[in-house]
Amino acid sequence: KETINETWEFCRQVEPYISDWDFSVLAVYPGSDIFENRDKYDVVFNENDMYNPFKVGSGWKALVSTANLSKDQITYFRNKFHKRFKYNNSLC
């Protein structure tokens, strides 16, 4: 959560210089270093989920979690960033 707060503050600082934002969630690909060394990156995922879409309709869903953030929490924060910075909704 500390990293999320740091990223939020970074986005606020660079906001005047960015004309378009795009926020995504981690997609772990078989054969990648993260896939092969998930403990090193504190990432938990079901290998079968990696073949499912992480973007469903107009929404995103996280397919990974960490020791500190669930899939739902990661999805929530991704959507919060998107709403606030992509659409400049300063009420978030």
DAGIDA-V137252 format. One record per residue. N is the residue number from 0. RES is the residue in one letter. PHI is phi in degrees with one decimal (* if undefined). Layout:
<<N/RES/PHI> <N/RES/PHI>>
This chain:
<<0/K/*> <1/E/-62.1> <2/T/-63.9> <3/I/-62.5> <4/N/-63.1> <5/E/-64.3> <6/T/-66.3> <7/W/-59.2> <8/E/-64.7> <9/F/-59.7> <10/C/-60.0> <11/R/-62.1> <12/Q/-68.9> <13/V/-92.1> <14/E/-50.3> <15/P/-63.0> <16/Y/-104.4> <17/I/-111.2> <18/S/-98.6> <19/D/-148.5> <20/W/-115.9> <21/D/-146.7> <22/F/-117.9> <23/S/-130.3> <24/V/-120.5> <25/L/-63.8> <26/A/-113.0> <27/V/-95.9> <28/Y/-102.3> <29/P/-54.1> <30/G/92.6> <31/S/-75.5> <32/D/-61.0> <33/I/-65.6> <34/F/-60.4> <35/E/-80.5> <36/N/-132.6> <37/R/-57.0> <38/D/-64.5> <39/K/-60.6> <40/Y/-102.4> <41/D/54.4> <42/V/-119.2> <43/V/-117.8> <44/F/-158.1> <45/N/-93.4> <46/E/-54.8> <47/N/-67.8> <48/D/-65.6> <49/M/-65.2> <50/Y/-98.6> <51/N/-94.0> <52/P/-69.0> <53/F/-96.8> <54/K/-115.7> <55/V/-118.9> <56/G/61.5> <57/S/-98.6> <58/G/-116.8> <59/W/-106.7> <60/K/-140.2> <61/A/-74.8> <62/L/-108.2> <63/V/-127.5> <64/S/-138.3> <65/T/-129.7> <66/A/-63.1> <67/N/-108.4> <68/L/-134.2> <69/S/-78.7> <70/K/-57.4> <71/D/-65.2> <72/Q/-67.5> <73/I/-62.0> <74/T/-61.8> <75/Y/-57.7> <76/F/-67.7> <77/R/-59.4> <78/N/-68.0> <79/K/-64.9> <80/F/-60.2> <81/H/-60.1> <82/K/-62.8> <83/R/-71.4> <84/F/-96.0> <85/K/-65.0> <86/Y/-107.0> <87/N/51.8> <88/N/-92.5> <89/S/-71.6> <90/L/-80.2> <91/C/-73.6>>
